[in-house]
Amino acid sequence: NVFVDATNRLTRIINWECCGWFPMWWEYTKLCYRRDFYHQWLDLIDDVHTARLKELEVERDLWKYT
């Protein structure tokens, strides 16, 4: 979570306490959590993210048991 200028020089660090590396499927599956309540959100997620349906299926199974 950094900002860089036009010359690729680091200018700011933001949200340092929340930064980290997550696998490619993580953001998609987290956005889909409870999306059944937000139909417009569902359309937007599918427009801007590559669907990761297998990963989402596994994540939903985990949600059932945790």
Secondary structure by P-SEA (a helix, b strand, c coil): ccccccccccccccccccbbbbccaaaaaaaaccccccaaaaaaaaaccccaaaaaaaaaaaaacc
